[in-house]
Amino acid sequence: MRPPEFPPLPALTRAEGEFIDRYLEVVDQLGRINPARADDTYGALRAAQALASHAAALRDALALMHKRGETQIHSATLTRALRVLDGERRAGRLTVPPAPPS
């Protein structure tokens, strides 16, 4: 049996792809730090330490886009890329879970 096929990524410039990848790395680290979802302080500490380098890489990706003259963020295209890369689930870890029913 073949694994399910994922929808193809939209056409992105190399800089846009880098931007999306670095953004998702930051989202993943923030999800690990989220006090409503973290399991232990050591894991949250490690994620917080990694966050600084991932944020710098995100900044560098955006600076490169700007330097190359890519001054517009094509949000519809990048949103499709985020969905293909499971961005909704990954960003969902940044929220506070719903309260249990009483």
C-alpha positions as CSV (number, residue, x, y, z in Angstrom):
1,M,0.0,0.0,0.0
2,R,1.4,3.4,-0.9
3,P,1.5,6.2,1.7
4,P,-0.9,9.1,1.1
5,E,0.3,11.8,-1.2
6,F,0.5,15.2,0.2
7,P,-0.6,18.2,-1.8
8,P,2.4,19.8,-3.6
9,L,4.0,22.9,-2.2
10,P,3.2,26.1,-4.1
11,A,6.0,27.6,-6.2
12,L,8.1,29.6,-3.8
13,T,11.4,31.5,-4.3
14,R,14.3,30.1,-2.4
15,A,14.1,33.0,0.0
16,E,10.3,32.4,0.6
17,G,11.0,28.8,1.3
18,E,13.7,29.7,3.8
19,F,11.3,32.2,5.4
20,I,8.6,29.5,5.8
21,D,11.1,27.0,7.2
22,R,12.6,29.4,9.7
23,Y,9.1,30.6,10.7
24,L,7.9,27.1,11.5
25,E,11.1,26.4,13.5
26,V,10.2,29.4,15.7
27,V,6.6,28.3,16.0
28,D,7.8,24.8,17.0
29,Q,10.1,26.2,19.7
30,L,7.4,28.5,21.1
31,G,5.0,25.5,21.2
32,R,7.6,23.6,23.3
33,I,7.9,26.6,25.7
34,N,4.1,27.2,26.1
35,P,3.4,26.8,29.8
36,A,0.0,25.4,29.1
37,R,1.5,22.5,27.1
38,A,5.1,22.0,28.4
39,D,5.8,18.9,30.3
40,D,9.0,19.9,32.2
41,T,11.2,22.9,32.8
42,Y,14.2,21.3,31.1
43,G,12.5,20.8,27.8
44,A,11.1,24.3,27.9
45,L,14.5,25.7,28.8
46,R,16.1,23.9,25.9
47,A,13.4,25.2,23.6
48,A,13.9,28.8,24.9
49,Q,17.6,28.5,24.3
50,A,17.1,27.3,20.7
51,L,14.5,30.0,20.1
52,A,17.1,32.7,20.0
53,S,19.1,31.1,17.2
54,H,15.9,30.2,15.3
55,A,14.6,33.8,15.6
56,A,17.9,35.1,14.3
57,A,17.7,32.7,11.3
58,L,14.1,33.9,10.6
59,R,15.4,37.5,10.7
60,D,18.1,36.7,8.3
61,A,15.7,35.0,5.9
62,L,13.5,38.1,5.9
63,A,16.5,40.4,5.5
64,L,17.6,38.3,2.5
65,M,14.2,38.5,0.9
66,H,14.3,42.3,1.3
67,K,17.8,42.5,0.0
68,R,16.8,40.6,-3.1
69,G,14.0,43.0,-3.8
70,E,11.3,40.6,-2.6
71,T,9.4,43.3,-0.7
72,Q,5.9,41.8,-0.8
73,I,4.8,38.9,1.3
74,H,2.4,36.9,-0.8
75,S,0.3,35.7,2.1
76,A,-2.1,33.5,0.1
77,T,0.7,31.5,-1.4
78,L,2.6,31.3,1.9
79,T,-0.5,30.3,3.7
80,R,-0.9,27.4,1.3
81,A,2.7,26.4,2.0
82,L,2.1,26.6,5.7
83,R,-0.9,24.3,5.4
84,V,1.0,21.7,3.4
85,L,3.8,21.8,6.0
86,D,1.3,21.2,8.8
87,G,1.5,24.8,10.0
88,E,-2.0,24.8,11.5
89,R,-1.3,21.9,13.9
90,R,2.1,23.3,14.8
91,A,0.8,26.8,15.5
92,G,-2.1,25.2,17.5
93,R,0.5,24.4,20.2
94,L,0.9,28.1,20.8
95,T,-2.6,28.5,22.2
96,V,-4.1,27.7,25.6
97,P,-6.1,24.5,25.4
98,P,-9.8,24.8,25.9
99,A,-11.1,24.4,29.4
100,P,-12.5,21.0,30.2
101,P,-16.2,20.8,30.3
102,S,-17.6,21.3,33.8
